[in-house]
Amino acid sequence: MTKTLNNMKRKITWTRWLMVMPLLIAGCYPQGPETAADTDVVITSYNSSYNFKSKGTFAIPDKVVKITGNAATGDPPVYVPTVLGNAMIAQMTKNMVALGYTKVDISASPDLILVPSAMETTTVTYWYDYWGWYWGSYYPGWGYPWYPYPGYVSSYTIGTLVMLLVDPTKTGGDGSPVSQWAGAAQGVLTSSYDVNRINKVIDQAFTQSPYLKK
Amino acid sequence: MKKLLIIISILCFVVPVASAQNSLTAFEYSVGFGMGDLNSFISKPSFRGFTLEYRKFVQPNMSLGFEAGWNVFYDAKGNDTYTFGNTSINGNQYRYQNEMPILLTANYYLSPGEKFNPFAGFGMGTMYTRRNTDMGVYSIEEQAWHFAIRPEVGFLYQLRPDLSAFVALKYYNGFSAGDLKQTQSYLSLNVGLAFTK
């Protein structure tokens, strides 16, 4: 009898070990990014046969278009809030000037046009513990008050800033200008806009493009 | 491979158990050290890992069994720029590599019945690898189910008649498979408790 009880006790101990194991794995799994800024990624690409050194002037719009899809349906374009848009344009201009370009008005036939745009996409994630919902209560020995609960829902919004350098004299097959350089910065957005964070990714896009320097 | 499986089956069912010690179940904490291609990807050791083992004694000095384990290797590479042709990507890169071996094992014991009982063994089976390279909200994932072998040396130190301390050094080698074109290997130092009956 004592032996049977000991065996049962041992089995329960092992079973508990096995049940605790997934929690241990989940608990000690490396977490990766800790802040929203840790998710920032800057990608740049350029036309390697284009001679940037021979260009001297550039123009830039005074607003940053927010891509929402409504322009495609004929609605007027939406812009990034003025304060934020102005800060972005000022930082882009500062970088272009530092590279040796001169800012001119669009009417002065600039060699290059820097076209900024931004967009936001929200992803919703949800999770339901259906297993616990249906069968959890059949295992009282688990020592945890299993009861039905609805799981959780969370969401995150990703912001993307796109900068295109266009030569108005170079057009593609459909007659539209082709970008000679593209810079995109993307990261998870927080509840408030962080100008320093935005300036940092704009600077990074130009820093990692040394071929733009005159 | 087929012959080995037949031999293991015969040993499991035909060879009589002639030992006071019938079986052993071990729970082990595992520290992994990446080697070769894995070390090139993540050079930091893995302090996150465990192994579960069951061994059935077919002779006082020989056991057959199986083991399953898990180790995750991780490295946060910090901010850096990676250039491919005319495209450059900058950001924090996070690297993960999960290794999950599932093996049949055979072990030989030098001092059965003694308090200090060294052993050497060999394992063979499969090893699942999942390698993730994360940047921003993107992840490049590579997976493979390798054919794997695993030699080991270690010892049992008896604490009670039914409980021993367990220490082993294991070398896992998963041959090229799936998305991973190179052998994935690591050395692991396992420390744990072995329940015997």
Chai-1 contact restraints between the chains, C-beta under 6 A:
chainA,res_idxA,chainB,res_idxB,connection_type,confidence,min_distance_angstrom,max_distance_angstrom,comment,restraint_id
A,C28,B,R48,contact,1.0,0.0,6.0,A-B,restraint_1
A,P30,B,Y74,contact,1.0,0.0,6.0,A-B,restraint_2
A,G32,B,Y94,contact,1.0,0.0,6.0,A-B,restraint_3
A,D38,B,N92,contact,1.0,0.0,6.0,A-B,restraint_4
A,T39,B,G136,contact,1.0,0.0,6.0,A-B,restraint_5
A,T39,B,V137,contact,1.0,0.0,6.0,A-B,restraint_6
A,V41,B,G91,contact,1.0,0.0,6.0,A-B,restraint_7
A,V41,B,M135,contact,1.0,0.0,6.0,A-B,restraint_8
A,V41,B,G136,contact,1.0,0.0,6.0,A-B,restraint_9
A,V42,B,N90,contact,1.0,0.0,6.0,A-B,restraint_10
A,I43,B,I89,contact,1.0,0.0,6.0,A-B,restraint_11
A,T44,B,S88,contact,1.0,0.0,6.0,A-B,restraint_12
A,S45,B,N86,contact,1.0,0.0,6.0,A-B,restraint_13
A,S45,B,T87,contact,1.0,0.0,6.0,A-B,restraint_14
A,Y46,B,N86,contact,1.0,0.0,6.0,A-B,restraint_15
A,S48,B,N86,contact,1.0,0.0,6.0,A-B,restraint_16
A,I158,B,V137,contact,1.0,0.0,6.0,A-B,restraint_17
A,Q186,B,G136,contact,1.0,0.0,6.0,A-B,restraint_18
A,Q204,B,N90,contact,1.0,0.0,6.0,A-B,restraint_19
A,Q208,B,T81,contact,1.0,0.0,6.0,A-B,restraint_20
A,Q208,B,S88,contact,1.0,0.0,6.0,A-B,restraint_21
A,Q208,B,N90,contact,1.0,0.0,6.0,A-B,restraint_22
